[in-house]
């Protein structure tokens, strides 16, 4: 990237006052030149607002506040669940500027032309993105997991193309920001035995005390992990089931439901926390920060590594097709700020992972980095981004290091070829 050199040149011949006088119309050209580096609060003078929507995991007020302080850009955030986000992205494209969505959602959304590809040459930290999002591998020898692996929908063939590229190109569909390896959450004080497999959620001992999440595209993946662990079926690709495989999976779930195995089916983070904290449920589909939220109440809760591996998901920021001029430049500026480290450190401290680990590291203490990323025992208390004690000194993260966790991903959340059929069948299960 040549931004550093161009910005120095530009600043010499352009005083801050002169820049403010140029107003919003000219800001686009100046931003593109890199002149804004050095005093990005220029955006405050132009009243630029970016409307962002997406799932609650990353639409966090603290990020909007820090963006305003650092860039002067006002960020209006709306949080929804995954299914609502997929629907809004396609049906209300004029209602947002930035789509903060998951990669399986991008597979549905990008071909509809509501998002514009991003020029990687304008992405300041592109070369810092972890390889998982570029070629699908943690390390060169890694096996690519099943499902909609982010790199398979991460690039398009050309700027005017809607066709996903088989190899990285200059045109990215979204800039990756957040991801994690999901597993089952358990109440170790209440399960009464070692939990080692996805199959354990179906133990008759836990009848009426289990839960899986009710977002079809994700819930079906948890069900697939359970089915394979029980030896009921071997999918060719869990992330792209045949109709026959979908039927077998749903029939199994309907029977388990009829037998009273499940206590509930949750859709939101808070529901999962309440089910676990109350003890109504002792083993369930869960998200890492939800486990942390239960623990922060002083209640034992563990994110249990399982022998079959993790189900992973990843999200990123996409640009609405209607963005142009100063708005588009502001959006790139925001995305470059987002990947510059502060947000990455914040997300890492919540138990997620940043897509630009090198920049995030600069915003974490050595102890935080050791605990969250390297799997080391904490030397001091581990604090949440809000300053609450999450873990005491000596604690080791469930599942260990970043490499151990993301290296044991069995499948990614996905959109199947038979997606409509799957959703219909899933809804039959929920209604049964």
C-alpha positions in Angstrom: 0.0 0.0 0.0 1.3 3.5 -0.8 -1.0 5.5 1.5 1.8 6.6 3.8 3.8 8.3 1.1 0.8 9.9 -0.6 -0.5 11.2 2.7 2.7 13.0 3.6 2.9 14.7 0.3 -0.8 15.8 0.4 -0.6 17.1 3.9 2.3 19.5 3.0 0.2 21.4 0.6 -3.1 21.3 2.4 -3.8 23.0 5.7 -6.5 21.6 8.0 -8.5 24.9 7.6 -8.3 24.7 3.8 -9.5 21.1 4.0 -12.5 21.9 6.2 -13.5 24.7 3.7 -13.6 22.2 0.8 -16.7 20.6 2.4 -18.3 17.2 1.9 -18.3 17.3 -1.9 -14.5 17.3 -2.2 -13.9 15.0 0.7 -14.2 12.0 -1.5 -11.3 13.0 -3.7 -9.1 13.9 -0.7 -10.0 10.8 1.2 -9.1 8.7 -1.8 -5.6 10.3 -2.0 -4.9 9.3 1.6 -4.7 13.0 2.7 -7.1 12.4 5.5 -4.6 10.2 7.4 -3.3 12.3 10.2 -6.5 14.1 11.1 -9.4 11.7 10.2 -11.8 13.7 12.3 -12.3 15.6 9.1 -15.3 13.3 8.7 -16.9 15.1 11.7 -17.1 18.2 9.6 -19.0 16.5 6.9 -21.7 14.9 9.0 -21.1 11.5 7.5 -23.3 8.8 8.9 -22.9 5.1 8.1 -25.9 2.9 8.8 -24.8 -0.6 9.8 -26.9 -3.6 10.6 -26.1 -7.2 11.5 -26.2 -9.7 14.3 -25.8 -8.7 17.9 -22.4 -10.3 18.3 -20.6 -7.4 16.7 -23.0 -4.5 16.5 -21.7 -3.1 19.8 -22.2 0.4 21.1 -18.6 0.7 22.2 -17.4 0.2 18.6 -19.7 3.0 17.4 -18.5 5.3 20.2 -14.8 4.6 19.4 -15.4 5.1 15.7 -16.9 8.5 16.4 -14.0 9.5 18.6 -11.3 8.2 16.2 -12.8 9.0 12.8 -15.6 11.5 13.4 -17.9 9.1 11.5 -21.3 8.5 13.1 -22.2 4.8 13.0 -25.9 3.9 13.4 -26.1 0.3 14.4 -29.1 -2.1 14.3 -28.8 -5.6 15.7 -30.9 -8.5 14.4 -30.8 -12.3 14.4 -29.1 -14.1 11.5 -32.3 -14.9 9.6 -33.6 -11.3 9.9 -30.2 -10.1 8.8 -30.2 -12.3 5.6 -33.7 -11.0 4.8 -33.0 -7.4 5.4 -29.8 -7.4 3.3 -31.8 -8.5 0.2 -35.2 -6.9 0.7 -34.2 -3.5 2.1 -30.9 -2.6 0.4 -31.5 1.2 0.8 -31.9 0.9 4.5 -28.2 0.3 5.2 -24.7 1.3 4.1 -22.7 -1.4 5.8 -23.9 -5.0 6.1 -22.3 -6.8 9.0 -23.2 -10.3 8.1 -22.0 -13.9 8.2 -20.4 -15.7 5.3 -23.2 -18.2 4.9 -25.5 -15.2 4.6 -23.2 -13.6 2.0 -23.7 -16.7 -0.1 -27.4 -15.9 -0.3 -27.0 -12.1 -0.5 -24.1 -11.3 -2.8 -25.6 -12.8 -6.0 -28.6 -10.4 -5.7 -26.4 -7.3 -6.4 -27.2 -5.5 -3.2 -23.5 -5.4 -2.2 -20.6 -4.1 -4.2 -17.2 -5.9 -4.3 -14.4 -4.2 -2.4 -11.1 -3.3 -4.1 -8.4 -5.1 -2.0 -5.9 -2.3 -3.0 -8.0 0.1 -0.9 -7.8 -2.3 2.2 -4.9 -1.1 4.3 -4.6 -4.3 6.3 -5.5 -6.8 3.6 -2.1 -8.5 4.0 -2.8 -9.0 7.7 -6.0 -11.0 7.2 -5.5 -14.6 8.6 -5.1 -17.2 5.8 -8.3 -18.9 6.8 -10.3 -16.2 4.9 -7.9 -16.2 1.9 -7.4 -19.9 1.2 -9.4 -21.7 3.8 -6.5 -23.0 5.8 -5.0 -22.3 9.2 -1.7 -23.7 8.1 -0.5 -24.9 4.6 -1.1 -28.5 5.6 -4.6 -27.9 7.1 -7.6 -29.7 5.6 -10.4 -27.3 4.5 -13.5 -27.9 6.6 -17.0 -28.8 5.2 -19.8 -26.3 4.7 -19.6 -22.7 3.4 -15.9 -22.0 4.2 -15.6 -18.2 4.1 -12.9 -18.2 1.4 -15.3 -19.9 -1.0 -17.5 -16.9 -1.0 -14.9 -14.3 -0.1 -14.0 -13.1 -3.6 -15.7 -12.5 -7.0 -14.1 -12.9 -10.4 -14.2 -9.2 -11.3 -15.6 -5.8 -10.2 -18.8 -6.3 -12.1 -19.1 -10.0 -11.4 -21.5 -11.8 -9.1 -19.7 -15.1 -9.5 -17.7 -16.3 -6.6 -14.0 -16.8 -7.5 -12.2 -20.1 -6.9 -9.0 -18.2 -6.1 -8.3 -14.8 -4.4 -8.8 -11.9 -6.7 -8.6 -8.1 -6.4 -12.4 -8.0 -5.5 -13.5 -9.1 -2.1 -17.1 -9.7 -1.2 -16.7 -8.7 2.4 -13.8 -7.8 4.7 -13.7 -10.5 7.4 -13.9 -9.2 11.0 -15.1 -11.8 13.5 -15.3 -15.6 13.7 -15.3 -18.5 16.2 -15.3 -22.2 16.7 -18.6 -23.2 18.4 -19.3 -26.2 20.5 -21.6 -27.3 23.3 -21.9 -25.4 26.5 -22.3 -27.4 29.7 -23.0 -26.9 33.4 -20.1 -29.0 34.8 -21.7 -28.9 38.2 -24.9 -30.4 36.9 -24.0 -32.8 34.1 -22.3 -35.2 36.6 -19.9 -36.8 34.1 -17.3 -36.1 31.5 -18.7 -34.7 28.2 -16.5 -35.7 25.2 -18.8 -35.9 22.2 -21.6 -34.1 20.4 -23.6 -37.3 20.9 -23.7 -36.6 24.7 -26.5 -34.1 24.2 -28.8 -37.1 23.4 -28.0 -39.0 26.6 -31.3 -40.0 28.2 -29.9 -38.8 31.5 -30.2 -35.2 30.2 -33.8 -35.7 29.1 -35.7 -32.4 29.3 -32.5 -30.5 30.1 -31.0 -29.9 26.6 -31.4 -27.3 24.0 -30.3 -26.5 20.4 -30.5 -23.2 18.7 -33.4 -22.4 16.4 -31.7 -20.7 13.5 -32.2 -23.3 10.7 -28.9 -22.9 8.8 -27.0 -23.2 12.1 -29.2 -25.6 14.0 -29.1 -28.2 11.2 -25.3 -28.1 11.5 -25.4 -28.9 15.2 -27.8 -31.7 14.4 -25.5 -33.0 11.8 -22.6 -33.0 14.3 -24.8 -35.0 16.7 -26.0 -37.4 14.1 -22.5 -38.3 12.8 -21.2 -38.5 16.4 -24.0 -41.1 17.2 -23.1 -43.1 14.1 -26.6 -42.6 12.6 -25.3 -41.2 9.3 -22.1 -40.3 7.4 -22.8 -37.1 5.3 -20.9 -36.6 2.1 -20.8 -32.9 3.1 -22.7 -31.8 6.3 -22.8 -28.3 4.8 -24.6 -29.4 1.7 -27.0 -32.2 2.5 -29.1 -34.1 0.0 -32.9 -34.2 0.5 -32.6 -37.7 1.8 -30.0 -36.6 4.4 -32.1 -33.6 5.4 -35.1 -36.0 5.9 -33.1 -38.4 8.1 -31.8 -35.6 10.2 -35.2 -33.9 10.7 -36.9 -37.2 11.5 -34.3 -37.9 14.1 -34.9 -34.5 15.7 -38.7 -34.8 15.6 -38.4 -38.2 17.4 -36.0 -36.8 20.0 -38.4 -33.8 20.6 -41.3 -36.2 20.9 -39.3 -38.2 23.5 -38.9 -35.0 25.5 -35.2 -34.7 25.1 -35.2 -30.9 24.5 -36.2 -28.3 27.1 -36.2 -25.4 24.6 -35.0 -24.0 21.2 -33.3 -20.7 21.6 -32.9 -17.9 19.0 -31.1 -15.2 20.9 -27.9 -14.9 23.0 -29.9 -13.8 26.1 -32.2 -16.9 25.9 -29.2 -19.2 25.9 -27.7 -17.4 28.9 -31.0 -17.6 30.8 -31.6 -21.3 30.1 -28.1 -22.2 31.3 -27.8 -19.8 34.3 -31.2 -21.0 35.7 -30.1 -24.6 35.4 -33.2 -25.5 33.3 -30.7 -26.7 30.7 -27.4 -28.4 31.5 -26.0 -29.0 28.0 -26.9 -27.1 24.8 -25.7 -25.3 21.6 -24.0 -22.2 22.8 -21.8 -19.3 21.8 -18.5 -18.5 23.5 -19.5 -15.1 25.0 -22.8 -16.6 26.3 -20.7 -19.1 28.3 -18.6 -16.1 29.6 -21.9 -14.3 30.5 -23.1 -17.2 32.6 -19.7 -17.4 34.3 -19.7 -13.7 35.0 -22.8 -14.4 37.2 -20.6 -16.7 39.3 -22.2 -19.8 37.8 -20.0 -22.7 36.6 -20.3 -23.0 32.8 -17.9 -24.6 30.3 -17.4 -24.4 26.5 -16.7 -28.0 26.0 -14.1 -29.2 23.4 -15.5 -32.3 21.7 -13.6 -35.1 19.9 -15.5 -34.6 16.6 -14.4 -30.9 16.5 -16.1 -27.6 16.2 -18.7 -25.9 14.1 -17.4 -22.6 12.9 -18.8 -19.3 11.7 -17.3 -16.1 10.4 -18.6 -12.7 9.6 -17.5 -9.6 7.8 -18.4 -6.1 6.6 -19.9 -5.6 3.2 -20.6 -2.4 1.3 -24.0 -1.5 0.0 -24.2 -1.1 -3.8 -25.6 2.4 -3.5 -22.5 3.8 -1.8 -20.4 6.2 -3.9 -18.3 9.4 -3.5 -17.7 10.6 0.0 -19.9 8.0 1.6 -18.0 5.2 -0.1 -14.6 6.7 0.9 -15.9 7.1 4.5 -16.9 3.4 4.4 -13.4 2.3 3.3 -11.9 4.6 6.0 -14.2 2.9 8.6 -13.3 -0.6 7.4 -9.6 0.2 7.5 -10.0 1.6 11.0 -12.0 -1.5 12.0 -9.2 -3.8 11.0 -6.4 -1.6 12.5 -6.5 -3.3 15.9 -8.7 -1.7 18.5 -11.9 -3.5 17.5 -9.9 -6.7 17.0 -8.6 -6.6 20.6 -12.1 -5.8 21.8 -13.6 -8.9 20.0 -10.7 -11.1 21.1 -11.4 -10.1 24.7 -15.0 -11.2 24.3 -13.9 -14.7 23.3 -14.3 -14.2 19.5 -11.4 -14.0 17.1 -10.2 -11.0 15.1 -9.5 -11.5 11.3 -6.4 -9.3 11.6 -4.6 -10.9 14.6 -1.3 -8.9 14.2 -3.0 -5.6 14.6 -5.3 -6.8 17.4 -2.2 -8.0 19.4 -1.0 -4.4 19.7 -4.2 -3.6 21.6 -4.0 -6.4 24.1 -1.7 -7.0 27.1 0.8 -9.9 27.0 -1.3 -11.7 29.6 -4.6 -11.2 27.6 -2.9 -12.4 24.4 -1.5 -15.4 26.2 -4.9 -16.4 27.7 -7.2 -15.7 24.7 -4.9 -16.6 21.8 -2.1 -18.8 22.9 -4.0 -21.0 25.4 -1.7 -20.1 28.3 -2.7 -19.9 31.9 -3.6 -16.3 32.9 -1.0 -14.7 35.2 -3.5 -12.1 36.4 -7.3 -11.7 36.4 -8.8 -11.6 32.9 -11.2 -8.7 32.4 -14.0 -8.3 29.9 -14.0 -5.3 27.5 -16.3 -3.6 30.0 -13.9 -4.1 32.8 -15.6 -7.0 34.7 -13.5 -9.9 36.0 -14.2 -12.8 33.6 -11.6 -15.3 34.7 -9.3 -15.5 37.8 -5.5 -15.7 37.5 -4.5 -19.3 36.7 -7.4 -19.9 34.4 -6.9 -21.6 31.0 -9.3 -20.9 28.1 -11.7 -23.8 27.2 -10.4 -25.5 24.1 -6.9 -24.0 24.4 -5.2 -21.8 21.8 -6.5 -20.1 18.7 -4.6 -22.7 16.6 -6.0 -25.6 18.6 -9.6 -24.4 18.3 -9.7 -23.1 14.8 -7.5 -26.0 13.7 -10.2 -28.5 14.9 -13.1 -27.0 12.8 -15.2 -29.8 11.3 -17.6 -27.7 9.4 -18.7 -24.0 8.7 -22.2 -22.7 9.0 -23.5 -22.9 5.5 -26.2 -22.5 2.9 -27.1 -25.7 1.1 -28.3 -26.2 -2.4 -31.5 -27.6 -0.9 -31.7 -24.6 1.5 -35.4 -23.9 1.0 -36.3 -27.6 1.5 -34.2 -27.7 4.6 -35.8 -24.6 6.1 -39.2 -26.0 5.4 -38.4 -29.3 7.1 -36.7 -27.5 10.0 -39.8 -25.5 10.6 -41.8 -28.7 10.7 -39.5 -30.0 13.4 -40.0 -26.8 15.5 -43.8 -27.0 15.0 -44.0 -30.8 15.7 
